[in-house]
């Protein structure tokens, strides 16, 4: 919100945002000014980009309409807390808008008074969200995400504590570039100034991010964009379990149904693709395979130790299917008995 707006105009704008239409008289009475002052303030709001419409007649008045551009919004304390909590929830796994939610959360939390930040944290700590399907991995702290998002936006050098996959913990200093959500994990793409190279940091292993106040000129990323960089690094990373198959489906379908990274799926023709999966957790691969028909078994190979985990999941699904079938058989038998009894 522009600091040039006097307090009266801020109150006027707040009133216009609370209901559809106000008469000029009502606004004048609420603000303790004349109708002429209201008209003058309305004109200034319009000059600042707020689409205030005026209508005449007995039901006439002023209302804030939708515009072509989004002007600044006024939020009271309760509204600000509600939006911050919703954004934190979205950042934690609402498919398709995670990164957008993090950017919006960074902007909002930057201007939230400390008393409201405490409220947001308290609500988030006591709320228990429903688990998101296909999201079985670790969740990133929304506050950490918001801090990192602001550092990426401002190109601000940041220090943080990081735990590697081998459990080694240490303090890092980096130039944050971008945050990428590769379900179920968030990654920070950053230039590690201690090692003079680009690095990929898992946000769930990152704590206490602290902006230093020093900004760095943006460096050129060794990829077309941050998402491509993450996909390439993950595809090249060693994993305990691997799975390869030639699938009778086009590449777009395979990616959508297996939630695979782009570099994991390659088209052979319009109706056939290759699928390469890798993970340290065998259940992640098993879950990815549930959404697609793999075709002939002769096209499948990978880590032999993965087989018992896939068999285990298959047996669980078979038992569930068998239980449903038996339930249906019992229902048919009971219907026959009831029919005979009625005869």
N, C-alpha and C positions, 0 to 999 in steps of 0.2 A: 504494500500500500504506500502511495506517495506521501512523504512527510509534508508536502505543500498543502495538503487538504486540512482545513481547520476542523476542530473537534465537532462543530455543528454539522458540517457536511459528512463527516464520518457517521454521526448518528442518523442523518438523513438516509445515507446509503444503507445503513443497517436496517432501518425501518422498511425501505423498499425491497429488501431481500427477504423479509419475513412473511409477506402475503402478496396476493396478486395485484390489488389496486388500492390506492389511498387517494382520498380527495385532498385538494390543496388545503382546505380548512382543517382537516384532521392533522395533516403534517404541521401546519402552522401552530396549532394548539399543542401538539406533542413537543415541539421544539421551542415554543415561546417566542415566535417571531411573526412577522407579517407575511401575508400572501406574496407581496412583492419580493421579499427576501427568499421565499421558497422558490419562486419562479427563477430568480437569479442563480440560486444554488443548483437548480435542476439544469439550467443552461451550462453551468460550469462542469457538471458531471458529464454532460453530453460531449463537451469539448475534450474531456479526458478519456473518452471512449466508452462510457457507460451508456448502453442503449435504453434510455428512459423515454417511454412513450407517454404522450398526453392525449386524453380523450375529452370530448365536450358532452354537454347534456346533463340530465339529472343523475345519471350513473357514471358521470365522467370522473376523471382523476388521473393519477400518475401510476405507472407500473414499470418494473424493470423487465425488459423483454430479452429474448435471446439475440445475440449479436453475431457478426461474422468473425470477430476475434474474442478471445477470453480475457476480460479485464480482471484486475485483482478482486478477490473475494474477501468479505469480512466474515469471520467466524467467531462465535462466542466460545467460552472455555469448553463447554460440553461438546460442541460440534467439532472443535479441534481435536479433543481427546478421541472422539468416536472415529474420525477419519484416520488418525494416526494408528489406532488399534486395527482398523480395517486394512490399512496399507501394510502393517506388519504381518497380518494374516496372509494377505495376498503374496507378499514377498516370500512367505514360507512354502508356497507350492500351488498357487492357483495357476493352472497350466496356461501358458501363453502370455501372461502379463507380469511374470515375476520381476523381470528387469525393469519394466516401466514402473512398477510399484516401488522398487528400491529407489529409483531416481526421484519419484514424487516424495517418498518418505524422507530422503536426504534433505530436500528443500523444506519440508514442513518441520522436521525436528531441529533444523538450524535456527528457526525463529520461535520455537516453542519456549515459553517461560519454564524455569526449572520446576516450579510447582506442578505444571501440567505434565512434564516428563515423568515425574514420580507417579502420577496417576496412570499414565499409559503403561509404565513398567509394572505397576501393581495389578492392573487389569490383565495384562498379558501373562503374568506369573500365576494368577489364580484361574484363568480360563483354560479349559481342556478342549482343544479342537479335535474334530473327527479326523482320523487318518485319511490321507489322500491316496486313492488307488494308484498302484505302480510307483509309489514313493516310499521305498523301504530303507533308504539310506539316511545318513545323519542330516540334521537340520542346522542351518546356520543361524546365529544370533542376529535378529533384525537390527539391533543397535549397531553391531559390528558392520553389517551390510550398509547401513545408512552412513556410517563414518567413512567407510571405504569408497562408497559412491561419491560422496562429497570430495574426497581426496582425488579421485579420478577426474572429476569435473574440473577441479581447480588446479590440477597438475601439481599437487602439493606432496613433497617428500614425506613419507610416513614410516614410523618405526612400529614394530609389533613383535610379539612373541610367537614363535612358530614351532610346531612339533612335526617332525618328519614321519614318514611311514614306518621307519625303524624305531621310532620312539625318542629320537634325539631332539631336545628342546633348546632353543637359543633365540637371541634377539636378532631381528633382521631390520635392515634399512632399505627401502625400495621407493621407486617412482611408480605409483599406481597408474595403470593405463585403462583397464576396463574390468567389469565384472561380467561373468558369463555363467548362466544356469544350464548345466548339463545334467539333467535329472538323473539321480536324486542329489547331486552335489553342486555347490556353488564354487566357482574358481575365480581367483584374482589373477589377472594378467598384469605383471609388473616387471620393471627393470631393476634387478638386484644390484645396487650400487657397490656392495661389498665384493661381489664376484664378477662384476662388469659383464652381465649377461641377462637375457630375458629369462624369467622364471614363471612357473605356474604354481600358485599356492592354493591349497584347499582351504576354504574359509572356515570349515568346521574345525580345522586344526589351528586356527589363527585366533589369538586373543590380544586384548589390550592394544588395539591400533591407536597410535598417537601421532597426529599431524604435527610436523615440526615447525610449520610457519614459513618454510622455505619452498619456493616454487621452482620447478625445473622446466626447461623448454621441452615440449613433446618430442619423443624419439620416434623414429620410423619403425613400425612393427614388422618383423620378418614374415609377414603373411598378408593376405588381402584384407582381413579384418580380424578382430579378436576371436570371434566364434570359429573361424577357420583355423586360427592358431591353436585353440584349445582342442579342436577335433583332431588335428594332425598330431599333436603331442600325445593325446590319449590313445590314438590308434597305434602309435609307435611304442607306447609304454609296455614293459613286460608284465605278464599276468600269470597267475597260477593255473588258470583253466582257459582253454581256447576251444572254439567250436567253429567249424567251417561247413557250409552246405551250398549246393546249387539249388535255388528255389524257383519253382514254376510260377513266378509273379514278376511284374515290372518293379524297377528299383524304388519308385515312389511309394508303391504299396508296401513293399518290404520295410522301408524305413518307418512308415507310419505305424505299421502293426507291430514292429519289434522295438520301437523307440531307439533305434540304433543311430549312432553317429554317422554323418555323411560318408566318412572315409571307410566305414565298415560295410557298405553296400555298393556293389558295382554292377551295372547292367551288362548282360551278355548280348541280349537282343530285346525286342519290345515286350517279350513275355517271360523272360528268364533273367535271373540275377544271381550273383554270388553274395553270400552273407558270411561275414567274419566277426565273431564275438569273442571278447576276452574279459575276464573278471577274476578277482581274487575270491569273490563269494560265488559259489556255484548256483545259489538260488537266484541271483540276478540274471544269469543266462537262462535258467529254467523259466523264469517269468517272461523273459523276452520271447521265448519260443512258443508260448501258449497262444499267441495271436496269429500264427501263420501255419499253413500246410507246407511241410518240408519236402514233399514229393518222395521219389525213390530213395531208399536207405543207402544205395551204393554211392550217392553223391555226398555223403556225410563223413567227415573225419575230424579229429581233434584230440584233446587230452583224454586218454582212457579213464583216468580217475574221475572224470566228470560223469561217467555213465551211471554209477550207483545213485548219484544225487538226482539225475533225471528219472531213473527208475522209481525212486522213492516218491517223487512228485506224481508220477504216473499211477502208482498203486493207490495213492490217496484219492486221486480223481476217480479211479476205477471203483473204489469202495463207495464213494459218494454216489456215483452213477448207478451202481448196483442196488444201493439202498433205495434210491428213488424208483427204480424199476420194480423192486420187490413190493414197495408200497403200492404201486399201480396194480400189480398182480393181485395183492390182497384185496384191493378195492373191487376188482372185477369178480373175485370169488365171493365176496360178501354180497355183491349185487345179485349174483346168480342164486345164492342161498335165500335172499329176501324174496326174489321172484318166485322160487319154488314154494316158499312158505305161504305166499299170498294165494297160490293156486290151490 
